[in-house]
Amino acid sequence: MSPSIKAILLPEWLRTWIQHQLAPVLHLAPQQAAIGVMRGMFDMLLLLLLGTGLLTGGRVYMDGQYALPRTTQATALQWAPIADQIARKADIPREVPLVLWYKENSMLAVNPESCTGIMGAYDLVRSGERPCFTPGPISDWEVREQLAIGAQEFKKRCPQITYWTHDPDTIKRCYLAYNAGMGASERLDPNGSAYVMNNFDAAHQNMIYSDVELGTVRVTSLGAWPTHLALQSLIVTQMDMAERPLSLTLLDISTRVYDRLYVIAGDWGIFRVGGDGAMDFPLHRDEQDFYCLGEARVLGRPSLRPRLNPVTTDPVLTQDLHGCSYGLPGLDISSSTSTAILQAPMPGYVTTFTDRWYNSTIRIENDEWIVWMLHPRSYLIAEGDVAQGQPVGVMGAVGIATGPHVHYTIYDKVSETFVDPRHFLP
């Protein structure tokens, strides 16, 4: 793009404002902020883009245990920003509208002959609350309407869930409530439901499913919970790409803004953030878990040493040292606030990525130390230099995690060994 065209589309005063005012507040690179300002991040622009077919799937596809068909992955990436907006409005986890669409109609923009394949609509039609949708191909506007219906019905059947919920047991029980009703979800174990768990692992293969419409069948497709994990991994993986799809760029910016506003609201006292918390270590620690650690070095440059707790609000130890077996020994630290902000424990160069287990990761390195922080639900900083105490992410449960926390690991580059993070916590 020529300089003259750039000047018309993005005047100098606007570029200066983005670079020196907006970018530092949101911790965004100027280019990312410019994309958010120029192209927007909310529904109207997204719908226009969808209508003209400008949103396309990513070039890299998840190859993990719960891989979805490539056409399904492309559709999920295309609709991720819309699904995220709908999920926030309904106050349910981000991936749920996409999971329901996949489970009900395989993410096809086609209405079946009856309403049994339309998200949340069958009960509404049966009760007379609304008519069935017209069979056949549907527009993007109708897809959005059905995503919203599914989200509303999901929240109605599981009112305790929120946008911030990460606990697997809660989410699985909510999927069972959506499928079988609130009464059934209170009586039955979600782990025995084919709708929820099929193909999750070797113990949940080709499960039997009974339905008033389908009868008793043996299921081969993914259940709701492994589909949830697959979609979560797909979205997070795409966010790490250097050339990610426009739809995921907008979703990433939207999530960063949402998390930043959450932080500001807490700072202004709009709602309570945290209490007293405690980092209580056990009196007797299992030394067999320390075999991969070296002695914590005392010397070195104090300004480079990790000195802060990565969790800024009410840090609570949820699991003592573990991880030697998979080469990343560390502590699990959570908080009474499930969306606590993560800060840089030391200055250094920060990178963000998703590892092979689909754990979202923040890595900071300087001349003497490396730290890792796993499972954040959102990154608050782009790749580059970071100061000690600077916000870098929001605590989450992305990847192999049973609830919002950070797995915190420290490596001593001088001694070439991992060390016990306990000795580096204030």
N, C-alpha and C positions, 0 to 999 in steps of 0.2 A: 504494500500500500504506500503511495507516494506521500511525502510530507504535507503537500497541500490538501490532500483528501483527509489525512489524519487531523489537520488543523480544523477542518470543517466539522468532522464527526466528533472530535474530542479537543475542544479549545485548550489553549495553554493554561488559562486560569483554572479550568476544570481538572486538568492533569495535575497541576500544582496542588489543588485542594485535596485530590484523591491521595497523592503521594505523602503530603505532610500533615493532613488532618484525619481523613477517613482511614487510611491504611494503618497508622499506628494504633488507633483505637480498636480496630477489629483484628489487628495482627495479621493482615493480609498483604500479600505481594501486590504492588500497584497494578499489575496486569490482571490479577484475579478480581481486584476491586473494580477496575474499569469494566470488566466483563459484566459484573453484577450491576453496575450503574447503567451501562449502555443497553444491555439486553434484558434487564429486569430479572426478577426471580419469583414472580408470583403468577397466579393462575391465568390471567388474560393472555400474556405473552406466550406462556407455555402452551395454552390451547391453540393459539394461532400457529405456533410452530408445529404442533401435532397435526393440525388441519392441513398444513402445506407439506407435511412429510419431511421436515428438516431435521427431526431428532432421529438418530440412528443408534443401533447397538454398538458396543465396544468391539475392538478387534481381538481382545484377549478374553478367553472364556475360562471360567472356573473348571478345574480338572480334579476336584476333590471327591470325597466319598458320596456327596449328595448332588452330583452334577445334574443340571437340568438340560433338556434339549436346547440346542443353540437358538432355535427360533423363539423358544420361551424366554431364554436369557435376553435376547434382543428386545423382546416386548417388555420385559421387566425393567430394563434400563431406560427404555423410552418413556415408561409411565412412572418411574420412581419419583420424580419431583411432584407430580399430581398426587400420587399415593401418600407422599410425605405430608402434603398440605392437608389432605383429608384425614390422615391419622392424627395430626395435631389438633384439628378441630374436634374430632371425636374423642380425643385423649386416649388413644390406644397405641401400642408400639408401631414404629415406622413400617415394618415389613408386613403387618397383618392384612391390609387391603389387597396387596399383591398375592399373599398366600391364599386368601379366600377366593380370589379370581382364578388362581391356578387350580384349586381344589374343585371349584364348582364347574368351571368351563374351560380349563386348560389354557386360559388367557387368549381365548378366541373372541373376536368382536362379532359374534353371531349368537342370536337367541335361539335356543332349542324350541321344539314343538310345545313343550310345557315349561312351567316355571321352576322345575326341579333343578335346572342347571344355571339358575341366575342367583347371584349372591343375596341371601337373606330375603328373597322375594317370595318364596314358596309359602311360608307361613302367613305373610301379609296378604297374599291372594286367597289362601284358604280361609282366612278370617274375614275376607271381604273388605279389607282396609284399602286395597288398591287392585286394579286389574292387572292381568298378566301382560308382560311386554310382547310386542308383535314379533312372531318368529322371523328369522332371517338376519342378514347383515345389519349392523347398527353403526351409528356415527360415533365419533370421538366424544361428543357431548353425552350420548346415552351411556357409553362406557363409564364416563366420569360419574354419572348419576347412579349407576349400579355399584361402582366402587363405594360411593357415599352410603348407599343403602346397606351394603355389607358391613361397613364400618359402624354404622349406627346400631344395627342389629347385634353385632358382636359386643359393643359396649353395653347394650341393654341386657344381654345375657350374662355379662361379667363386669358389673359396675366397679369392682375393686381394682381393675387394671387401669394403668395410666400410660401416657406416652413414654415415661421413664422406666417402666417395668422391664427388668432383665431376668428375673428369677425364672428358670425353666419350668419348675413345677407349677407356678402360677399361670404361665402362658399356656402350658399343655392343658391344664384344667379349663382354661377359658376356651380353647379350641374344642374341647369336649362339650362344654356348655353350648357353644354355638351350634354344634352338630346334633347333639342329643337332648338339649334342654338343661336348664339350671338344676332341676331336680336330679336328673341322671348324673350330672357332674358332681353333685354332693354325695351320691351313693357309690359311684363307680370309680375305678382307678384308671386315669387317663392312659397309663402305660399298657393297659389291656385293650385299648381301642385301636382298631385298624385305621380309622380316620385320622387319628392323632399320630400314631407311632410306626406305621408300616414302613419297612426298609430302613429304620433308624440304625439297626445293627443286626448281627447274626441271630439274635434272639427274637427279632421282630420282622421276620420275612414271610411274605405271602399270607398275611393274617386274614382271618374270617371276619366278614363285615355283614351285618344284618340291617336292612332298611325296609320301610313300609312300601317303598316304590320299587326298589331293586331286588328285594328278597334277600336271601343269603348267598353271598358271593365270596370268592377268594380274591383278595386285592393284590395287585402287582405294582401299582403306582406309589409314589412317595406319600407318606402321611403328612399332616399339617406341620408337625414339629420339625422333621428333617427338611421339609420345604422351607420353613422359616429360617433354619440355619443356612441352607443353600442360598437363599436370597440375601440374607445378611452378609454372607461371605462374598457374594458376587458384587454387591454394592460397595463394600469396603475395599475390595481388591481393585475395582475400577477407579476409586478415588485416589489410589496410589499411582495411577498411570500418568506418565508425563503428558501424553496426548489423550486425555480421557474424553468421552463423549460430552457434547455441550450440555445434555440433560443432567449428567452427573456433576459437571462443573457448577451448574446452577443449584443443584441440591446441596453440594458441599458448601457453597457460599451461604445459602439459606440456613443451613444447620449452624454454621459459625455465627451468623448474626443472631439466630435464636438463642444460642448458648451465651453469647455476649450480653444480650438483653437480660438473660436470667441472672448473670453475674451482677449487672448494674442494679437490677431490682433488689437483689440481696444486699448490696452495698448501701442502697438508699433506705433499707429497712421496710420495704414493702411487704416482705414476709420474713419469717425467722429462718436463719441459716445456721444450723448446728447448735451444739450444746457444749458440754465439757469434754467428752471423749476421753480415751486413755490408751496409751501404748504399753500395756501390761505384758511383759514377757514372762514365760513360765519360770518357776524357780529352778527346775531341773530340765535342761535341754538335752535332747537326744543327740549325743555326739556322733553317732553313726551317720547322721545327715551332713556332717561337716567335712567329709573326706576329700571333697574337691576344693576346699578353701585354703588360702594361705593366711599368714598373719597380716593384720591391718597395719600398713606403714604409717608411722607417725611423722616422719620428715617429709620434706617437699615444700612446694609453694602453697602456703595457706589459702591464698586467693583462688586456687584451682581445686581445692578439696571439696567434695560433696558435703554440705553442712546443713541443708534444709530437709525437712520431711517433704516428700513429693506431694502429699495430700495436705491441702491448705486448711481444711475445716474438720475439726474433731477427728484426727487420725486414730484409728482403732486397729490393733493387730488381730487379723483373722486367721492367719496361719504362720507358724514359725518357719524357720529356714527349710527349704525344700527345693528340688529342681536339679540336683547334681546328676541325676540319671539322664536328663535330657540337655545338659550343658548350659543351663541358665539358672544357677542357684540364687534364690532370693527370698524375700518376705512378701506376704500378702497383706496389704494395708487397705482398709476400707474406711468408711465414715458414716456418721449418723445422717449425713446428707448424701443421698444417692447420686447427686450430680455435682459433687465437690470438684473444685478446680484443682488441676494438677499444675505444679510449678517446677521450674528448673532447679534442682538441688545444687547446681554449680554452673559456672559459665562454660561455654563451649560451642561447638557446632552441632546443630540439631538436624536430624533427618527423621522422617516418618515413613512407615512402610507396614505391610502385612506379611507375617512370616508364613511358613509352609503349613502351619496349623490354623491359619486364618486368625491369628491373634493380631489385632492392630497394635502398633508399637511406636513409641517415641524413644529415640536413641540420641544421647548427647555425649560428645567426646571433646576432651581438651588434651593438652600435652601429657598429662599424667593419669587421667581417669576416664572411664567410660561408664555410663549408667544407662539402663534400659527401664522403661515403664510400659507394661503391657496392658491391653484391654481398653484403652480410652474409647469413648463413644464418639468423640469429636476432637479434631486437632484445632488449636487456636493459634498456630504459628506455621509459617511456611519454612522451607529448608533454608538454613543460614545460621548466622551467629545469634546466640541467645545469652542474656544476662542472668545471673543468679537471682532467683525469686520471680522471674518473668513467667506469666501464665503460658502454658504450652498445650493444655488439653483439658477435657472434661472426663472425669472418672466414669467408666462404663463396664460392660461385660461382653465385649466383642471378642469372639474366638472361643477357646476352651475355658469357660468360666461359669461358675454357678451363681454369681451375683455381682453387682458393681464393686470393683476393687481395683487396685493396681498391684501387679507383681513387680517388685522393685529389686533390681540386680546391680551390683557394683563390681567393676573390674579394675585392678591396679595395673596400669601399663608398664610401670617401672619394674615392679616385681613379677609381672607377667602371671598374675593369679587372680581368681575371684576372691572377694573378701566378704565378711559378714556385715550386711548393711546395718545391723544393730549398732555397731560402733560409730556410725556416721549420722545417727539421728539425734536431734537436739533433746 
